């Protein structure tokens, strides 16, 4: 708003305004009653004379007297007349890009009005009019533009800009239906907020926490999540958790991978199961091949032991998705898949299942029904409350309760209100948008 006002102020052509003041009177005598009546007569007439100023006849007279290259209607647009309240004074003003021309036009109008009133008010057969108009102040020569006024315009633009900004911010907040706080999460589900991962632009180039320093803020974020996950299903020795989201691009794959890495770094026998058979991306983050994996095992071409790949850096085992099948949902709800999950559970302390989003397809709900629960990832400021509620409802339909929620890509300045650990300065990173 301020920049637009400044641009307009310094681009628009300056305008100058000249003003002349006239006095309307009647012949005076010693009779007080005549004086009073004359004053009333002048007051009644002055309004009519103001109307003459913006009329076509006077404009035509001024055009001829000054030999102007303007039409009467164009000239009328430049002039205004104002009766001073409770007086018989009349101010005539003309605005023009030229100060000298504004003065000349104003003076011509004042003199023209004097002549026009004398002509109209003089009765036939007489030489004197019962009322006259006198120029009290001749047309002034303006020394500064009357428009635009930079200081006033910039101040007004600043004020309006602040008001507009606050109004838009308030309107945006009122219309914003996205998840941005633990309260928003609590509206959709009774499950706890287990972790909050802050936005970090460096995560795009280094998505794996195994490539970071051991005390990096991103690692601390996933350690907090790992710690909170230890309190889920405490009676279960070998656990299987599905990591999913409501819609794509919320960071569920990166969350799955880094949570699994954190579990493995803590000494747990951990497997990352890439169960997104439609758009597999987890194994690519390790530089592994996903051509052999879940689908290969389900079709009986290899055993799970032969298909599992090992990450030497972290000690994490990874079972890739395998070739993309035409019927992912049928494979995921097959008996072979149930047997595979049961087999992996018997071997590993923790199995982290990277599943597709809940709302576009049913895959994640089918997998969650075979696990110990689902961890739902939401993206700060993008996932809507309705999407989260629908995702939780999708899990309810298969009798699965989400074990918790992870809020992803939270602006660092918003972290102070999310509790655990932030008083120690821990930062939280985000899962890249390209990872589903």
C-alpha positions as CSV (number, residue, x, y, z in Angstrom):
1,X,0.0,0.0,0.0
2,X,2.8,2.4,0.9
3,X,4.8,1.7,-2.2
4,X,1.8,2.1,-4.4
5,X,0.9,5.4,-2.8
6,X,4.5,6.6,-3.2
7,X,4.6,5.5,-6.8
8,X,1.3,7.3,-7.5
9,X,2.4,10.4,-5.6
10,X,5.6,10.9,-7.5
11,X,4.2,9.9,-10.9
12,X,1.0,12.0,-11.0
13,X,1.2,15.5,-12.5
14,X,1.2,18.2,-9.8
15,X,-1.9,20.4,-9.7
16,X,-2.0,24.1,-8.6
17,X,-5.1,25.8,-7.1
18,X,-5.8,29.5,-7.2
19,X,-8.6,31.1,-5.2
20,X,-10.5,34.4,-5.4
21,X,-13.0,35.7,-2.8
22,X,-16.1,37.7,-3.7
23,X,-18.6,39.6,-1.6
24,X,-22.3,39.9,-2.4
25,X,-24.0,43.1,-1.2
26,X,-27.1,45.4,-1.7
27,X,-27.1,49.2,-1.5
28,X,-27.2,50.4,2.1
29,X,-29.3,53.1,3.7
30,X,-30.0,54.2,7.3
31,X,-33.2,52.2,7.7
32,X,-32.3,49.2,9.8
33,X,-35.1,47.2,8.4
34,X,-33.8,47.8,4.9
35,X,-30.4,46.7,6.0
36,X,-31.8,43.5,7.4
37,X,-33.9,42.8,4.3
38,X,-30.8,43.5,2.1
39,X,-28.7,41.0,4.0
40,X,-31.4,38.3,3.6
41,X,-31.6,39.1,-0.1
42,X,-27.8,38.8,-0.5
43,X,-27.7,35.5,1.4
44,X,-30.4,34.1,-0.8
45,X,-28.7,35.2,-4.0
46,X,-25.1,34.1,-3.2
47,X,-26.1,30.4,-3.5
48,X,-27.4,31.0,-7.0
49,X,-24.2,32.8,-8.0
50,X,-22.2,29.8,-6.8
51,X,-24.2,27.7,-9.2
52,X,-23.4,30.2,-12.0
53,X,-19.7,29.5,-11.6
54,X,-20.0,25.9,-12.7
55,X,-22.5,26.7,-15.4
56,X,-21.8,26.6,-19.2
57,X,-22.5,30.3,-19.9
58,X,-19.8,31.6,-17.6
59,X,-17.4,28.9,-18.8
60,X,-18.0,30.0,-22.4
61,X,-17.3,33.6,-21.5
62,X,-14.0,32.7,-19.9
63,X,-12.9,30.6,-22.8
64,X,-13.5,33.5,-25.2
65,X,-11.9,36.2,-23.0
66,X,-8.7,34.2,-22.6
67,X,-8.8,32.5,-26.0
68,X,-8.4,29.1,-24.5
69,X,-7.9,25.8,-26.3
70,X,-10.5,24.2,-24.1
71,X,-14.2,23.4,-24.4
72,X,-16.6,24.9,-21.8
73,X,-17.2,21.5,-20.4
74,X,-13.4,20.8,-20.0
75,X,-13.0,24.2,-18.2
76,X,-16.0,23.6,-15.9
77,X,-14.3,20.4,-14.6
78,X,-11.4,22.6,-13.3
79,X,-13.5,25.1,-11.4
80,X,-15.4,25.0,-8.1
81,X,-17.4,27.5,-6.0
82,X,-18.0,27.5,-2.3
83,X,-20.2,29.7,-0.2
84,X,-18.7,30.5,3.2
85,X,-21.2,29.4,5.8
86,X,-23.2,32.1,7.5
87,X,-21.8,34.8,5.2
88,X,-22.4,36.3,1.8
89,X,-18.8,35.5,0.7
90,X,-18.1,33.3,-2.3
91,X,-14.8,31.6,-3.0
92,X,-14.0,30.6,-6.6
93,X,-11.2,28.1,-7.1
94,X,-9.6,26.8,-10.3
95,X,-7.1,23.9,-10.4
96,X,-4.6,23.5,-13.3
97,X,-1.1,22.0,-13.9
98,X,0.2,25.5,-14.3
99,X,0.2,27.9,-11.4
100,X,0.1,31.0,-13.6
101,X,-2.7,29.6,-15.7
102,X,-4.7,28.6,-12.6
103,X,-4.4,32.3,-11.4
104,X,-5.5,33.7,-14.8
105,X,-8.5,31.4,-15.0
106,X,-9.6,32.2,-11.5
107,X,-9.4,35.9,-12.0
108,X,-11.3,35.6,-15.3
109,X,-14.0,33.7,-13.6
110,X,-14.3,36.2,-10.8
111,X,-14.5,39.2,-13.2
112,X,-16.9,37.2,-15.4
113,X,-19.2,36.5,-12.5
114,X,-19.2,40.2,-11.5
115,X,-20.3,41.1,-15.1
116,X,-22.8,38.3,-15.3
117,X,-24.5,39.2,-12.0
118,X,-24.7,42.9,-13.0
119,X,-26.2,42.0,-16.3
120,X,-28.8,39.6,-14.9
121,X,-29.8,41.7,-11.9
122,X,-30.2,45.1,-13.6
123,X,-33.9,45.7,-14.2
124,X,-34.9,46.8,-17.8
125,X,-34.7,50.6,-18.3
126,X,-32.3,51.2,-15.4
127,X,-28.5,51.3,-15.0
128,X,-28.0,50.1,-11.5
129,X,-28.6,46.6,-10.1
130,X,-30.2,46.2,-6.6
131,X,-27.3,43.8,-5.8
132,X,-23.7,43.5,-6.8
133,X,-20.7,41.2,-6.5
134,X,-17.4,42.7,-5.5
135,X,-14.0,41.0,-5.8
136,X,-12.5,41.3,-2.3
137,X,-9.4,39.1,-2.9
138,X,-8.0,38.8,-6.4
139,X,-6.9,35.4,-7.6
140,X,-3.9,34.1,-5.7
141,X,-0.7,32.8,-7.4
142,X,-0.1,29.3,-5.9
143,X,3.5,28.6,-4.9
144,X,3.1,24.9,-4.1
145,X,1.0,22.1,-5.6
146,X,-2.3,21.5,-4.0
147,X,-2.2,18.0,-5.2
148,X,-0.5,15.6,-4.6
149,X,0.7,16.2,-1.1
150,X,3.6,13.7,-0.6
151,X,3.8,13.8,3.2
152,X,0.1,13.5,3.7
153,X,-0.2,10.8,1.0
154,X,2.7,8.7,2.3
155,X,1.4,9.0,5.9
156,X,-2.0,7.9,4.8
157,X,-0.6,5.1,2.7
158,X,1.4,3.9,5.7
159,X,-1.6,3.9,7.9
160,X,-3.8,2.2,5.3
161,X,-1.1,-0.3,4.6
162,X,-0.8,-1.2,8.3
163,X,-4.6,-1.5,8.6
164,X,-4.9,-3.6,5.5
165,X,-2.1,-5.8,6.6
166,X,-3.6,-6.4,10.0
167,X,-7.0,-7.0,8.4
168,X,-5.7,-9.5,5.9
169,X,-3.7,-11.3,8.6
170,X,-6.8,-11.5,10.8
171,X,-9.0,-12.7,7.9
172,X,-6.4,-15.3,6.9
173,X,-6.2,-16.6,10.4
174,X,-10.0,-16.7,10.7
175,X,-10.3,-18.6,7.3
176,X,-7.3,-20.8,7.9
177,X,-8.5,-24.4,8.4
178,X,-5.0,-26.0,8.6
179,X,-3.4,-27.8,11.5
180,X,-1.0,-25.5,13.4
181,X,-1.2,-26.4,17.0
182,X,-1.7,-29.3,19.5
183,X,-5.2,-28.0,20.0
184,X,-5.9,-28.5,16.3
185,X,-4.7,-32.1,16.6
186,X,-6.8,-32.7,19.7
187,X,-9.9,-31.7,17.9
188,X,-9.5,-34.5,15.4
189,X,-8.1,-37.3,17.6
190,X,-7.5,-38.2,21.3
191,X,-4.1,-39.6,20.4
192,X,-1.2,-37.6,21.7
193,X,1.2,-35.4,19.7
194,X,4.4,-37.5,19.9
195,X,6.7,-35.3,18.0
196,X,7.2,-32.0,16.3
197,X,9.6,-31.6,13.4
198,X,10.7,-28.1,12.5
199,X,11.2,-26.8,9.0
200,X,14.9,-27.1,7.9
201,X,16.0,-26.2,4.4
202,X,19.1,-28.4,4.8
203,X,17.0,-31.5,5.0
204,X,16.5,-31.5,1.3
205,X,20.2,-32.1,0.5
206,X,20.8,-34.3,3.6
207,X,17.5,-36.1,4.3
208,X,19.1,-38.9,6.4
209,X,20.0,-38.1,10.0
210,X,22.8,-40.7,9.8
211,X,24.7,-38.2,7.7
212,X,24.6,-35.6,10.5
213,X,26.6,-34.8,13.6
214,X,25.4,-36.8,16.6
215,X,24.2,-33.7,18.3
216,X,22.5,-32.1,15.3
217,X,19.1,-30.6,16.1
218,X,17.4,-32.9,13.6
219,X,18.7,-36.0,15.4
220,X,17.6,-34.6,18.7
221,X,14.1,-34.2,17.2
222,X,13.8,-37.8,16.2
223,X,15.3,-38.9,19.5
224,X,12.4,-37.2,21.2
225,X,10.0,-39.0,18.9
226,X,11.8,-42.3,19.5
227,X,11.6,-41.8,23.3
228,X,7.9,-41.1,23.1
229,X,7.3,-44.1,20.9
230,X,8.8,-46.3,23.7
231,X,5.7,-45.6,25.8
232,X,3.4,-46.9,23.1
233,X,2.3,-50.6,23.4
234,X,4.7,-51.1,26.3
235,X,3.4,-54.7,26.9
236,X,4.4,-55.7,23.3
237,X,8.0,-56.9,22.9
238,X,8.2,-56.9,19.1
239,X,6.3,-53.9,17.6
240,X,5.1,-53.0,14.1
241,X,4.1,-49.4,13.5
242,X,2.7,-48.0,10.3
243,X,3.7,-44.4,9.4
244,X,1.3,-42.6,7.2
245,X,-0.4,-39.3,6.5
246,X,-3.7,-37.9,5.3
247,X,-2.5,-36.7,1.9
248,X,0.8,-36.8,-0.1
249,X,3.7,-34.3,0.4
250,X,3.4,-34.2,4.2
251,X,6.8,-35.8,4.9
252,X,5.7,-39.3,6.0
253,X,8.4,-41.1,4.1
254,X,11.3,-39.0,5.5
255,X,9.7,-39.4,9.0
256,X,9.5,-43.2,8.5
257,X,13.1,-43.5,7.4
258,X,14.6,-41.2,10.1
259,X,12.5,-42.8,12.9
260,X,13.7,-46.2,11.8
261,X,17.3,-44.9,11.8
262,X,17.0,-43.5,15.3
263,X,15.6,-46.8,16.5
264,X,18.5,-48.7,15.0
265,X,21.0,-46.3,16.4
266,X,19.6,-47.0,19.9
267,X,20.5,-50.7,19.5
268,X,17.1,-52.0,18.5
269,X,16.9,-54.6,15.8
270,X,15.0,-52.5,13.4
271,X,13.5,-53.0,9.9
272,X,12.2,-50.4,7.6
273,X,9.4,-51.9,5.5
274,X,8.7,-50.0,2.3
275,X,5.0,-50.8,1.8
276,X,4.2,-47.9,-0.4
277,X,3.8,-50.1,-3.5
278,X,2.5,-47.2,-5.6
279,X,5.2,-44.5,-5.3
280,X,8.2,-46.1,-3.4
281,X,10.8,-43.5,-2.3
282,X,12.3,-44.7,0.9
283,X,15.0,-47.0,-0.5
284,X,16.1,-44.2,-2.9
285,X,17.1,-42.1,0.1
286,X,19.7,-44.9,1.0
287,X,20.8,-45.3,-2.6
288,X,19.3,-48.8,-2.6
289,X,17.4,-50.5,-5.4
290,X,13.6,-51.1,-4.8
291,X,13.3,-53.6,-7.7
292,X,13.5,-56.6,-5.3
293,X,11.5,-56.5,-2.1
294,X,7.9,-56.9,-0.8
295,X,6.3,-57.8,-4.1
296,X,9.0,-60.3,-4.8
297,X,8.5,-62.0,-1.5
298,X,4.7,-62.0,-1.7
299,X,4.9,-63.7,-5.1
300,X,7.2,-66.4,-3.6
301,X,10.2,-65.7,-5.7
302,X,12.5,-64.9,-2.8
303,X,12.4,-65.3,1.0
304,X,12.3,-62.2,3.1
305,X,15.8,-62.9,4.3
306,X,17.2,-62.9,0.8
307,X,15.3,-59.7,-0.2
308,X,16.3,-57.6,2.9
309,X,19.1,-55.0,2.3
310,X,21.4,-53.7,5.1
311,X,22.6,-50.2,5.7
312,X,26.2,-50.5,7.0
313,X,26.3,-47.0,8.5
314,X,23.3,-47.3,10.8
315,X,22.8,-51.0,11.1
316,X,19.3,-50.6,9.8
317,X,17.7,-53.4,7.7
318,X,15.5,-52.3,4.7
319,X,12.9,-54.4,2.8
320,X,12.2,-52.4,-0.4
321,X,8.9,-52.3,-2.1
322,X,9.9,-54.4,-5.1
323,X,8.4,-54.0,-8.6
324,X,5.3,-51.8,-8.7
325,X,2.3,-54.1,-9.0
326,X,-1.0,-53.3,-10.8
327,X,-3.0,-54.4,-7.7
328,X,-1.3,-53.0,-4.6
329,X,-4.4,-53.2,-2.3
330,X,-5.0,-56.8,-3.1
331,X,-1.4,-57.7,-2.3
332,X,-1.4,-55.7,1.0
333,X,-4.5,-57.5,2.3
334,X,-3.5,-60.9,1.2
335,X,-2.6,-63.8,3.6
336,X,0.9,-63.7,2.2
337,X,1.3,-60.1,3.5
338,X,0.0,-61.0,6.9
339,X,2.5,-63.9,7.1
340,X,5.3,-61.6,6.0
341,X,4.5,-59.1,8.8
342,X,4.2,-61.8,11.3
343,X,7.6,-63.2,10.2
344,X,9.3,-59.8,10.4
345,X,7.8,-59.2,13.8
346,X,9.3,-62.4,15.2
347,X,12.7,-61.4,14.0
348,X,12.9,-57.6,14.7
349,X,12.3,-55.5,17.8
350,X,10.7,-52.8,15.8
351,X,9.3,-52.8,12.2
352,X,8.6,-49.3,10.8
353,X,6.2,-49.5,7.8
354,X,6.3,-46.7,5.3
355,X,2.7,-46.7,4.0
356,X,0.8,-44.6,1.4
357,X,-1.4,-41.7,2.5
358,X,-4.7,-42.6,4.0
359,X,-7.2,-40.5,2.0
360,X,-6.2,-41.2,-1.6
361,X,-6.1,-45.0,-1.2
362,X,-7.0,-47.7,1.3
363,X,-3.5,-49.3,1.5
364,X,-2.4,-47.6,4.8
365,X,-5.6,-48.6,6.6
366,X,-5.2,-52.2,5.5
367,X,-1.6,-52.2,6.7
368,X,-2.5,-50.5,10.0
369,X,-5.1,-53.2,10.7
370,X,-2.2,-55.8,10.7
371,X,0.1,-53.6,12.9
372,X,0.2,-52.3,16.5
373,X,-1.0,-48.9,15.3
374,X,-0.5,-46.0,13.0
375,X,1.6,-42.9,13.4
376,X,0.0,-40.1,11.5
377,X,2.2,-37.3,10.0
378,X,0.6,-33.9,9.4
379,X,2.2,-30.9,7.8
380,X,2.0,-27.6,9.6
381,X,0.0,-25.1,7.7
382,X,-0.9,-27.5,4.9
383,X,-2.9,-30.4,6.2
384,X,-6.4,-29.2,7.0
385,X,-8.3,-30.1,10.1
386,X,-10.9,-31.8,7.9
387,X,-8.2,-33.9,6.2
388,X,-6.8,-35.0,9.5
389,X,-10.3,-35.8,10.8
390,X,-11.1,-37.9,7.7
391,X,-7.7,-39.7,8.0
392,X,-8.5,-40.7,11.6
393,X,-12.0,-41.7,10.5
394,X,-10.4,-44.0,7.9
395,X,-8.4,-45.7,10.6
396,X,-11.5,-46.0,12.8
397,X,-13.3,-47.9,10.1
398,X,-10.8,-50.7,10.4
399,X,-10.8,-50.6,14.2
400,X,-7.3,-49.0,14.4
401,X,-6.5,-46.3,16.8
402,X,-3.6,-44.0,15.8
403,X,-0.8,-44.3,18.4
404,X,0.1,-40.7,17.9
405,X,0.6,-37.7,15.6
406,X,3.8,-36.1,14.3
407,X,3.5,-32.5,13.3
408,X,6.0,-31.8,10.4
409,X,7.6,-28.7,8.9
410,X,6.8,-26.4,11.8
411,X,8.4,-22.9,11.6
412,X,11.2,-22.7,14.2
413,X,9.6,-19.6,15.8
414,X,6.5,-21.7,16.5
415,X,8.3,-24.4,18.4
416,X,8.2,-22.8,21.9
417,X,4.6,-23.7,22.4
418,X,4.9,-27.4,21.7
419,X,6.4,-28.6,24.9
420,X,8.9,-31.3,25.7
421,X,12.6,-30.5,25.2
422,X,12.3,-27.2,23.5
423,X,13.6,-25.3,26.6
424,X,17.0,-26.9,25.8
425,X,17.2,-25.3,22.4
426,X,16.4,-28.5,20.4
427,X,15.5,-27.7,16.8
428,X,13.3,-29.9,14.7
429,X,13.7,-30.6,11.1
430,X,11.2,-31.2,8.4
431,X,10.7,-34.1,6.0
432,X,11.3,-32.8,2.5
433,X,8.1,-32.1,0.5
434,X,9.1,-34.5,-2.2
435,X,9.0,-37.4,0.2
436,X,5.5,-38.7,0.7
